[in-house]
Amino acid sequence: MESGAKKNKLGTEPYKGVRDFYPEDQAVQDYIFGKWRKTVESFGYVEYGASILEPTELYEAKSGEELINEQTYTFKDRGDRNVTLRPEMTPTVARMIAGKRRELSFPLRWYSIPNAFRYERPQRGRLREHWQFNADLFGVEGVEADVEVISLAYQMLTDMGAKENDFEIRINFAGILMQYLKEKFDLDDTKAKKLVKVIDRYGKISNEDFERRAKEIIEEKSSELLNILKNKDIKEFDNHEEIKYLGELKNKLNIEITIDPFLTRGFDYYTGMVFEVYDTNPENNRSIFGGGRYDNLLEIFDAEKVPAVGFGMGDVPIKNFLEVRGLIPQYSSTTDLMLCTLSPDNIPFAQGLATRLRVQGLNVSVDIGERKIDKQIKTADKQSIPFVICIGDEEEKTGKFKLKELKTGDEEELSEDQIKNIIF
């Protein structure tokens, strides 16, 4: 076609901030999800799910217009309705519980692993699409529920091979920092909220930049605040009932945690205990996940109050956490065995053998490409398939098969009924 301008060539890169999952990548994702499911289900939690699309007003009611206008993928559908790709799962689970509040039997232990979308600048540990594990305990007030959720968070990491010194768990109580700042620096609610957001940046920006931002709110007292944060002096908090509660919580946990009144995790959202888990590795020294208590979960639906506590854990920071410690297992194909064929005439027999072995629980592929045997074996090796059997006229006649393990080169002659036991 000779028509002047060339047609634009399609690119092969994914959309910015999202990922393709080739088999090796998908295997890592499946490994992480499998670990999550195994641990959380051992605590008695059950999985739920929902559509990725929600009415935009759900997020406007919970999170406000700033989230909708700046951070979400929001559009009109063909029926002229405003819809949003979910940026988080909490509004959805709140809608689900409010919708069947009278039918559900509390307490509920629910978990999910949804993908979520936020339009923000991609960076290490944060993408525009990610998957997030959520675990929530609904219908239980008090310290025992908080103990269970933090214990679950701890167990999630240790079950993936992490040691206790690989991470630090810090806890606080929502609102206590606001109260402290108002009293300490004589601030109103507006200025105190702004200062909390500045404190949330402490350790993520330079001390000079931090002090400059704080100075805009508390003027010459900014250096005093910086010293307080450096020294982490919590004596002034000791008389607060909230700190006493955190002390009780700490005593009930059989794991090491740190009470940190300066922890600034989403105070507008939480109503009680909050916690954050930090990676202690210098290569990845950052918060990796957190959660807390949010008893006002159903307020946007005018539904009867349900106490709730839980946490969310993203797949990207957890993958980084595991990678810097070498805790991700080496890739292995889910295919156990490839049957290679010496000629096209041997393919029907190989397919019949594969069918019988699949009934026994083996994952078996048959090379049907009519290629030389060395190329077939090379393909199996490149695809990380651990075992091969080559099928020719002799194998069809005798019913004896040479099973070769590609990693070691070891070979063993077997009858059909012995194959499964050697592979497994």
N, C-alpha and C positions, 0 to 999 in steps of 0.2 A: 504494500500500500504506500504509494508515493504522494503524500498530501501536505508537505511542508513540515509543520511542527511535529516532533517526535512525541509519541505517547509516553507519559511519565512511567518510569519503571517502578513497580511495586517494591518496597523495601522488605527485608526479611527480619528486621528487628521488631520485638514486641512493642506495644504502646508503652510510653515512658512511665516508669514506676510500677510496672507489673512484670511478672516472670513467666517464661515458658518452663515447663517441667519435662525435660527429657527423662528417659527411664531411670538414669542414675539419680537425677534430682528428685523424681517422684518416689524413688525408694527411700531417700532421706526423709521426705515429707511423711510417707507411710510409716516409717520407723517412729518418728516423733508422735504422730497421731496414735499409733498403736500403744506406745508407752503411756500417753495421756489416758487413753481409754482404760487400759488395764489397771492403772493406779486408782483413778477416780471411781471406777466400778467396784473396786475392792472396798471402798468406803460406803457403798450402797447407793451411789448416784446413778440415775438413768438418763439416757440421751433423749433430747427433743430437737426439733428443727422447725424452720419456717422459710418462707420465700425471701429471696434477696430484695424484692421490691416492696416498699411500704408507701402509704400516702404521706406526702411531705408534711402535712399538718401534725403528724405524730412527732416529728423531730422539732418542729416549730414550738410545740407545746412543752416539750421536755428541755430542749437545748437552746432555743432562741434563734433569732434570725441570723446572728453572726455565723453560726455553724452552717446554716443553710446557704447563705450567700457566699461564703468564702471557702468552705471545706467539703461540700458534698457534690455528688453528681446528681443534679436535679433537673428534670425535664417534664414536658407535657406529653402524655400518651395520646393515642389517636382519638380518644374520647374527651380530650381537652382537660384531663385530670392531672394535677401535679403529683408526680411520683419521684421517689428518691431511692438510689441504691444505698442499702443500709450502711451507715458509717460505724455502727456498733449494734450489739444485740440486746442491750438492756431495755430500750423502749419496746422492742418486739415481745420480749418475755413478759414485760409488764402488761402489755395489751392482751397477751394470751391468758395470763392469770386473772386479770380483771374480767375477761370474757366468760370464764368458767369458775369464778370465785366460789360459788355455792356448790359446785359439783366436785371440786378437788378436795382431796383428803390430806390435810397438813399434819406434820411437816413434810415438805417436798424437798427432795434432793435431786436437782436437775443439773445436767451439763450439756454443752453444745460445742461444736467446732465449726462455726460459720466463717465464710469469707466476708470481708468488709472493705468498703471503699472510702477513701478520703482524698480530696484534691489538695495535696500539699507537696512541698519540695522533697523529693526523694533523697534520703541520706542513709548512712549506716544505721541499721536497726529500725528504719521507718520507710515504708513504701506506700504507694497509692492503693494497692490492693494487698491484703494480707489475710491470713487465717488466724482466728483467735479462739483459744480454748476458754470457755466460761464455766465456772462451777458456782452454783448458788444454793444456799440453804434457806428455804422460805418457811416462815411460821414459827420460829423459835427466837425468843428474846434471851438476853443474858450472856454471861461469860462463856458457858459451855459451847454455845454455837460458834463463838469467836475462836475458841480453842480448836474446835474441829476443823474450821476452815484454814487456819494457819498451819495446823498439823498436816492437812492435805497438801498445801502448797509446798511445805518442806519435803514431804514424801515424794511429790512429783519429781523434784530435782534429784533426790538420792536414788530413786528408782532408775533414773537415767545415767547413773554412775557418778554423780557429783559427790564430793566430800564436803564435810561441814565447813571447812575453811575456804571452800570455793565461792561461798556466797554469804551475805549478811542480811538478816531480816530486821527491819526497823519498824517500830509501831508508834502510833500517836493517836490522839483523839480529835476528831473533826471539831473545829471552832476554837480550840484552846489557844492556838497561835494568834488568831484574830483578837481574842480577848486580851492576851498578853500585850500585843502591840498597841492596842488602844490605851491600855493603862500605862505602859512604859513610856510611850512617846506622845501621849495625849492626842490621839487621832480619832476622827469620826469613822463611821463604817466605810465610807467611800475610799478614804486614804488608806485605811487599814487593809482593805481588799487589794488595792494597788500594790501595797508593800508586800503582801503575801506573794503576789505574782513575781515581784522582784526577788524575793527570797527563794522562790522556786528555781530561779536561774543561778543561785549560788553554787559554785563548783563547776558550772557549765560555761561561765564566762570569766574573764580576768577580774581580779580584785578591783582594778581601777575602773573597769566598766561597771562592775556591780556597785561600787561606791558612788559613781556618777548618777546611776539610776536611782539609788536610794536617796541621794541628796535632793533630787527633785521633789521628794515627798517629805523627808524629815530634816532637810537642810544640814546644819553642822553636826547633827547627831548620827550621821551616816557612818562615821568611823567607829562610833560606839557600837552600832549594830554589827559592823564587820567583826569587831573583837568578840562580841557575844557569840557569833556564829563560829568563829575560829576556835574558841575555847569550849563550845558546847556546854556551857554551864547551865544546868537545869535546876539548881537549888531554888531559884525563884518560883519554880513551878510546883515544888513539893507539896504545898498546902492545897492544891487544886484536887477536887474530888475525882476529876477525870484521870489524873496521874495515879491516884490511889487505885482506881479501877484497872489501869494498865499494869500496875504492880501485881495486882491479884491475877490478872491474865498471865503475866510472865511466870508467876509461881506455879500455875497449873500446867504450863507447857514443859515438856521434858526436852526442850531444845533451847539453844542459845538465841536470845533476841535482844535488841537494844531499844530502850525507850528514847525516842527522839522527838521532843516537843516542837522542833523546827521542821519536821517533815510536812511538806505542803502538797499532799496529794488530793486534788479536787475537792476542796472544802465546801464548795457550793452544792456538791452532789451527795456527800456522805453525811451521816447523822450520828456516828459513834466512832468506834475503833476504826483506824485505817492502818494499812501496812504496805511496805514497799520492800522488794527483794533486790539486792544489789550484787552484781558480779564483782568479786574482789581481784580478778586478774587485771594487771596493769594494761594489757592489750585491749581489754573490753570493760574498763572500769566505769560502769553505768548501771542505772536501774534497768532491770530486765522484765519485771512485772509487779503487780500489786493489786490491792483491793481493799475491802472494808465493809462496814455496815451502812445500809441505806434503807431505813425503815419507811421512807416516804415514797416507795416505789410506785404505788398506785394512785398518787394524789392527782395526776393529770386526768384520771378517769373518774374522779369523785367516788372511788370504790373504797370499801372498808379497808382500813390499814392492815398491812401484812408485814411483820418484821422480816428483814432479809439481810443476809451477809454472804459475801462471795468475792471472787477475784477473776481477773482475766489475764491470759498469758498468750502473747503473740508468737507466731511461728518464727518470725525473722530474728528477734533478739534471742530466742531459745536456741535456734540453729547456730548463731554466733557464739553463744555460751558453750555449746557442745564442741564446736569446731576448735576453739582455742585450747581445749583440753584433750583433743583427740578422742572424743567420746562417741563419734559417729562411726558405726561399723562400716567395714569395707563393702562395696557394692557386690551383690550376688544376684544373678537372675532368678526370677521366680520359676523359670523352666528348669526342671531337674535333669532332663535327658533329651538329647537330639538323636534321632535315628537318621543316619546317612545311608544313601543307597548307591550301590556300585553301578546300576544301570536303571533306566526308566522301567524296565520289566519288574524290578524289585520293589517299586513304589507301592503297589496294592498290598503286598505282604506286610511291608513296613507300616502302612496305615492300619491294617488289622491288628498288628502287634501293639501299636500305639493305643488303639481303642481299648484293648484288654488291660494294658498297664494303667491307663487313666482310671478305669474302674477300680483298680487297687489303690488309687490315691496319688499316683505320680502325675506330674505335669510334663507332657511329652510333646515335642514338635518333630515333624518329619520334613526333611529337606526334599522339596519337590521341584527344585530348580534344574535338575538334569545337568549338574556340573561335575567336574572331576572331584574325586573323593578328598584330595588334599585341600581344595577350596572350601568344601563343605565343613571339614574339621576346623579350618581357619575361621570360618564364620562363627561356629559355635564358641570358639575360644574368644573372639572379639566381643561376642555378646555375653560373655561370662557364664555360659552354660557349663556346669561342672562335669557332666558325663556325656560320652557319645558311644553309640553302637553302630557299626557299619554292617549293612544288610546286603548280602549277595546270594548267589544260588546255593552256596555251601550252607549258609545259615538257614535258608529256607528248608533245605533237605534234612539237616541234622537237628534243628531246634536248639543248637548251641550258639551262644552269642558272646563275643568278646567286648566286655564293658571296660571302657578306658576312662580314667580320671585325668582330665586335661592338666590340672594343676601339678600333679606329681608324675604323670606319664605312666602310672601303674595300670596294668591290664589284667583282667581276670576272665576266664571262660566260665559262663554260667548257663543254666537252663532258664527258661522263661520265668518259672516260679521263684527263682532265686534273686532276680534283678532288684525287686523292691527292697528286700532286706539289706542288700549291699549299699544301695543309694541312701536309704534312711538309717 
